[in-house]
Amino acid sequence: MPLVSRWAGQKDSKQAITYDVTGAGMTQELDDRQSRLQLKKVGTLAFNTSSWVMRAQKSDRLEFLPKSTYKEVQTIVKELVDLAEKCKSLKRHESPSECSHHLMTTFLEHICNDQGMADKHMFSDCCNINNTERHKCFLLHKKDDADYSDIFQIPNPEQICEMVKEHQVSMKERYIYETSRKHPFLFGPTVLTMSACYETAIQSCCREENKTECFQIKLELIRKYTREISLRHHHLCEIGIKFNHKLAKAVELVLLTKKQPKANFSEIAKLTMVIKNLHQTCCEGNTVACVVGRSQLMNYTCSKQAVLSSKITPCCELPVPFQGECIINSENDDKPDLSSLPLSRFTEDQFVCEQFTDKHDEFLQEFLYEYSRRHPELAVPVILRVGTVYQNLLGKCCKLENPLECYSHGEEMFQRVVRESHERVKNHCDLREKLGDSNFQDRLIVLYTKKAPQLSAQDLIMFTKNMAAAATKCCPLSDEQQFVCIEDLAKLILGALCRRHEAEPINVGVGRCCDDSYAFRKPCFDDLQVDGTYISPPLSCDQVISLKGELCKAQEAEFQTEKQK
């Protein structure tokens, strides 16, 4: 059962919010009058909480966040909520998207008009440029997962429960404030959902006899989910920023098709564009548009259950705050019978090159769609590798006199890509089983110190610790699950390493693996050789003597860390 379903509570009336931030004509199925009536249903609380998220998330620079007090945030939230109220009473010629954009502009102007705030938090460079570039500048200052106070630490459950009775709304707002600035890439709708989970968990635990244990269990689940989904949102934003829009669309298309393999191509293609545009809106920090855009998307999805998926019915019956996360985390629909539609039409049809030339993007998208619905057991990066191989194959073969003879070997090439990817994961897990967890991380440190010796000991230990943890989680699974699990986590871990490289270049080899191909990023790092250009700094005798003394006094965990350094 998805996490959010556990605290969904009683059903609530569903608010169908139509807010055309997604594009692709989704709202064409609702007439303009109905859309505006539904938009007016959005309550003040939705805009209020969205504004809290936007304020905290848009405090982009790491140094800025701890200095922005809860009281300082309250002032600007009131301004934004007053402005948001106007978005609920639009005239016929006024656009909801434009109103949401005005909220963002107002927010940035508030910071820039306060010279003391701009200087104090190092935003002066952003404030000296126009609105469009100013927004981009603020976004570039975002940094994830800083060391802020942890809302999940409950030192005195009785005191917390008393505070909930007296100040229920402020507790929820405080959670939104703390979570948003700790996870600035977490999409607004998810922050609001987790705030509802947090509120429900607190209320539930305050009725328990052993409140401390209840808090520890339930809030740890929320903390863990929030951390994991924040990493995924950050990764999605990185794809949209670092690579072109075609890759972002390809990722969304594969994810959608794996989850909804019975849906036809035109429906998947339409939803792909909608979700890609919505994620871009969310990544840009436009939280109000992100929140209501997600609501619109989920409302549409639930109205199309028969076409999209049989697995989302329980999610669509949940109250609005929990609906979206439940659908996103729902299991893949059952694989359809596709025996009458063989994939061979992409490798044996004589008109392949004609379609590849005339409808290049659409044809490749359709290939990814057909391949994904036949192979839901494969991870997204592996399917993208197959798609890249197919695109390169046609690019070569369609220039030849007899292209069919050339691309007819495509199926064999696809199988080889999958087989080689699977073998890499198997070898990885076999090594872990042979060495054990501790020695396995030590081996990873040696390997990656040679690949990226410019990294600090702290960075190398953290990176390999995450890699080792992924192996510990995934390797005990069945072969099929093991394969998907390792590939899925590796893309996030390597994504973080590449962001580190983006901030401070490591070496040419790392840069090549990060930049050349998203699909082949993992194989590239696997095959990365020793950096022969690196010249290590000298190690003095005094450093060696000091190191030995520290090791003798260290505890086991400290000893392990010092040994790895």
N, C-alpha and C positions, 0 to 999 in steps of 0.2 A: 504494500500500500504506500503511495507517495506520501512524503512527510506532511504536506499541507493538508491531506485528507484527515489526518489524525486529530487536528484541531479545528476542523471546519465547523463543528457545532451544528446548530439547527439551520435549516434552509432559510434563505432570505430572498426577498424579491430581486430578480435579476435586472440590472440596469443595462439596457442595450444602448451603448454610447457610440454614436457615429461621428467620427472626427477624421476628416479626410487628410491624414498625414501620410498615408501609405501609398497613395497613387494606385495605378493599375485598375482603377474603376471599380473597386469593391463596392462603393456606396451607390453605384448605379442601380443596384437592386432595391434601394430604398428611395422613395421620392424625396424631393428637397424639403417639403413641409414636414414629413415624418422625421427626417434627419434632425431638423432644427428643434422639433418638439423633444426628441430623445436627448439632444445635447443639453437642453435646459434641465434635464433630470439629474445632471451631475451636481452633487451637493457641494456645499462650501468646504466640507471636510476633505473631500477628494482633492480639491485645489489647494487647500491649506497644507495637507501632508505632502503633496507634490512640491509645494514651494519650499518646505523644509528640506526635502531631498535635494532640490535644485540648489538651494543656498549652500548647503554643506558640500555637495559635489563640485560646485563651481568655485569653491575655495581651493583652487587647484594646487598651489605650490605647497610642498610638504611643510615648510616652516610656517605657513599661514594657518594651517588647520588647528594646531594646539592653542594658538593665540586667539582664535575666534570663540569667544565665550557664548554660552547658551543665551545669555541676555542680549548680546550683540545680534545674534541671529534673529531673535524675536522681533526686533525693530523692522528689519527689512522684510520679514515674512508678512507682517501686517500690510505693508505697502503692496506686496505682490498679490495677496489675497484680495485686497480691495480692487486691484486691477483685474484679477481673474474673474471677479463677480460680473464684470462687464462682458466677459466672453460668453456668459450664459444668456445674454439679452441682445444678441446680434440682430442687426437689420438685414434685410434680404440681400443687399449688395456686399455685406461684410463677410470675410472668410474666417472660419475658426482657426485655420493654420496661421493666418496673418496675426490674429489676436495672440496666439501662443508665441509667435515670433516676437511680438511686442513685449511680452513678459520677459523674454531673455534679454532684449535690448535694454529694458528698464533696469534689470538686475545689474548688468555690466556698467551702466551709467551711474548707478548708485555707488559702486565701488570706486569708479574713476573720479566722480565728483567729490569724493572724500579724499583729499590729497594725503592726509595723514594715514588713512587706511591703505591707499595705493602704495605709498612709500614704505610703510611699515612691513608690508607683505610682498614687496618687490614686484608689483604689477605695473609700475610706471611705464615700462617699455610697451606693454600691451595697450595702455590707455592713450598712448600717443599716436595710435593708428586708427583707421576707420572701423566701422562696426563689424563688417564681414571678417576682415583680417584680425580684428581685435578678438573676436570669438575664437578663431583658430589659435591665436596666441595664448589665450587662457587655457584652452584644451591641452596645449603642449606642456603646460606646467603641471598637469596631473601626475600624481605618483601614487602607486597602490600600497595599501597595507602598512601604514605607518604605525608607530607605537603609541596609540591613543588609549585612553582609559577603556577598560573592557566592561561593557554593560552586562555581560553574562556572569560577572563575579557577584555573588550574592552573600555578603558578609553577615547580614542580619535579616533572615527571612521574615521574622515577625515584624521588623521595622518596615520592610518592603511592603508587606501585606497591608499594614496600616496606612502607608502612603498611597497605595492603590485605592483604598476606600475613600480617601480624602481628595486625591488628585489623579484620577484615572486617566484623563486626557493628557495631562502633562507628562505622565510616565510613558505613554505611547509616543508622544512627540520627542521625548528625550531619547528613546530607543532609536527613532528615525534619525535624529541628529547625530548620535554617536555612530550608528551603523553606516550612515552615508559618508561621513568623513573618514572612517576606517576603511571603507571599501568604495572609493570614488568612481569605480567603473561598474559597480553593480547597478543594473537597470532599475529605474524608478518603480515600475510595477512590482518587481521582486522585493524591493525594500518595503513597499506597502503591504505586500502579502506576508512577509516575515514579521512585520510589526503586528499584524493581526494574529499570527501564530504565537508571537511573544506575549501579547495581551491575554490570549486564551490560556496559554501555559501558566502564566502568573495567577490568573483567576482560579485555575484548576488546582494548582499546588497550594494556594492559600486555604483551600478546603481540606487538604490532607493533614494527617497527624504528623507525619515525618516530612515537614516542608523542605528541609535542607536536601534530603535525598531526592525528592521530587524535582526541585529546582536543578540539581546537578544533572539529572538524567535528561529532562526535557530541554533545558537550555543548551546543553551540550549538543543535542541533535540539531537545534536551530543554528548554533554557532558553526558546526561542521558543514551543514548544507549551505549556509550563507558564504562561507569561505570558498567552498568548491564551485558554487555557481558564479561567484565573483570572478574567479580565475577564468571561467569559460566565457563570461561576458567580455573580460579584458582581451581574451584571445580573439573573439569575434571582431572586436573593434580594431585590433592589430591587423587582421586580414584586410578589413576595409580600407585602412589607412596605408599599409605598406604595399599591398598588391593591388591589382586593378579590379574594377567592378565585376569583370567576368569571373574571376576566381571566387569572389564573395557570393555571386549568384550560383556558381557550381557547388559550393559548400552547402548552401541552403537547399538547393535542389536535391542533393544526395541525402541530406538529413530528412527532408520531407518525404522523399520516395521510400526510404527505408521504414519510416513510421507509417506511411499510408500507401502501401504498394498496390492497392486495388483502385486508387484514384486514377483517372485518365491523365494523359500528358498535358492537355490544355489546362486542366484544373491545377495540376502541380506547377506548371509554368507560371500561371497567374499568381498563385500563392507565393511562389519563389520571389517574384518581383516585389510583391507586397511586403514580405518579411525582410527582404534585403533593404528596402527603403525604410522600413520601421526601425531596423537595427541601426541604420545610419543616423536616424533621428535620435535614437537613444544614446548612441555613442557620442553625438555632438553635445550631449548634456541638456537637450531640450526635454526636460522631465515631464512637464505637463502634456506635451504632445505625445511623448512616449507612453505615458499612463493611459490616456484615452485612446490612443492608437492601438495599444494592446487589447483594450476592452472591445474595441470595434472588431478586431481580428478574431477574438475568442467568440464573440457573439455570432459572427459569420460562420466560424468553424462548427459551432454547436448546431447551427441551422442546417448544416450540410453533413450531418453524421452518416447518413445512408450512402453518400458519395465518397466521403473521406475515410472514415474508420469506424469500426464497430467497438473499439476499445475505449472510447472517450465518453460513453454515456454516463458512467458514474461521476466523471469530472463535471459534466455539463449540468448535473443536478446540484452541484455545490453552490454556496453563496459566491457572489462575484469576487470577493477578495482572494478566494482560494482556487477559483476556476482555472486561471491561466497557467499557474505553476503545475497544477495537476495534469492538464492536457500536455504541457511540454514534457513532463516526466512520465507520461503514460507509456505502456509497452507498445512495441510495434504490432500493427495489425497482422492477421494471418496472411501468409504468402499465397497469392492466387495461383491458379493452374494456368500456366503460360505455355503449355506444350504445343498449342496450335499457333503460337507466335514465336518461332525460333529466333534467336539472336543472330543467326547466320545471315540475315538480310543485310547486316552491316559489314559482312566480310565476303559475301558470295554474290551479291547483286551487282549487275554490270553498270547500274546507274548511280553507284555510290559516289563517284567523283563528281558527277553532275550535281548531286544534292550537296556535297561538301563545298562546292564552289558557289552555287547559287544561294544556298541558305546555310552558310557556314556555322554561325552561332547556334541557330535553332537545331540544326542537324546534330551537332556535338552534344547539345543539351538533351536531345532525345536519346542519344546513345547512352549517356550517363543515367538517364531515367530508366531505360530498359535494362541496363546492366545492374543498377542498384536494386530494382525490384526483384531481380533474380538472385541477388546475393546480399540479402539483409544481414548475413553473418559476418560480412567484411566491414572493417572500420573505414571511416570516411577517407583518410589519407591513402589507403590502399586502393579504393575505388578511383580516387583522383589520379593515382599513378597509372592505372589502366587507361583512364581517359586521356592522359597526357601521351601515353605510348600510342594510342589509337590516332590521336591528332597528328603526331609526328609521322606515323606510318602513312597516313593519307597525304600529308604534305609532301612526302617523298614519292609515293607510288603514283599519285595523280599527275606527276610530271613525265611519267614513262609512257612508252608506246602501248604496252600491255599492262595497264594498272591492276586489272583483276587478278592476274597471276601473282602480282606483288602483294596486294593486301589480303589475299585469300589465306595467308598464313597468320592473320591477325589473332584468331582464337588461340593458337599455340603461344603467341607472344603474351596474351592476357594471362594464360595459365602460368607462364613462366614468371611473370611479375608477382602473382599471388604466391606461387611456390617459394620464390626467393625471399619475399617478405616474411612468409611463415617460418622459413628456416632460420632467418635472423633472430626472430623471437624465440624459437626453440633453443637455439644455441645460447642465447642470453639466459634463459631459465635453467638450462642444463648446467651452466657455469655457476649460477647461484646455488643450485642444489649440491653441487660438488664442493663449493667453498664454504657454504653457510653465510648467513646474513652479514656478520661483521667483516669477515674476510672478503666477501663479495664487494662491499663498499670500498674496502682498501684497494682491491684490484681496479675498481672504477676510477679511484683517485689517481692511481698510477697511469692508467690509460689516458685520462683527460688532462692530466698535468702535462703529458707529452704533446697532446693535441692543442692545448691552450695554456701554455706555461705562464702567460702574462696575467692570468687570473690570480687574485689573491688566494691565500690558503682558506680564508673564510668563505669566499665565493665557491671555490672548488668543493669544499666540504658540504656546503649547503646544496649545491647542484647534484653531487653524487649521492647525497643523503636522500634527495627526492627520487632519484633514479632507482636507488636500492629499495626505497619504500614502495615504489610502483611494482617492482619485481616481487616483493614480499606479498603484496596484495593480489597480483595477477597470476603469478606462476603456479600456485596451487590449484587453479581452476582447470576445467576441462580444456583440451587443446583449442577448440573453437572459441571459447570465452577468453582464454588466455591470450590468444592472438588479438582479439578486438580490444581487450583491456590494456595491454601493453602499448599498442599503437595509439589508443585514445589518450592515455596519460602522457606518453612521450611527446605528443604534439604540444601539450600544455607546458611541459618542463622545458623543451627546446625553445618554445615560444618565449619563455621567461629569459632564457639564456640569450636569445637574439635581441630582446629588448635591452639587456645589459650591454650587448655589443653596440646597439644603436646609440646608447648613452655615452659609451666610452669604448671605441673600437678595440677589439682583442687582437686579432691577426687576420691576415688575408684569407686563410682557409676557413675560419669561422664565418667571416663575412660572405664568402662564396656560398657556404651551406645555408646561411640565413636568407640570402637574397635571390639565388638563382631559381629555385623551384620549391614552392611550398609543399607540393606532393612528395617530392623526393628529399625533403629536409632530413628525415631520420636516416635513410640509407647513406646520405652524404656524410652525416656526423659519424655513423658507424664505420665508414671507410676512410675517414680523415686521418692523415698520416702525421707523424712527428713534425713539429714546426722547427725545421732546421735553421731558420733565421734567428732564433732566439738565443741571446747570450745571457746566461744566468749571472746574477750579482755574486760577488765573493762572500763566503761565509767565514767570519773571523773565529778564532779560537775562543774568545770571550763569549761569543754567542753560543757555541757548543757547550762550554762549561755551565753557563747560565741555564741552558735548556735541560741539562742532566739534573741540576738541582731542583728545578721546578717539577720534573717528572717524578722524583722521589716523594714529593709531598702531595701529588695529585690523587684525587679520588678516581674510581674506575672510569666514570664517564669522562672526566677531565683528561685522564690518561689516554683514553681512546682518541679524543679530539687532538691532543698534543702529538700523539703518534701519527695521526693522519696528516697533521701539518708538516 
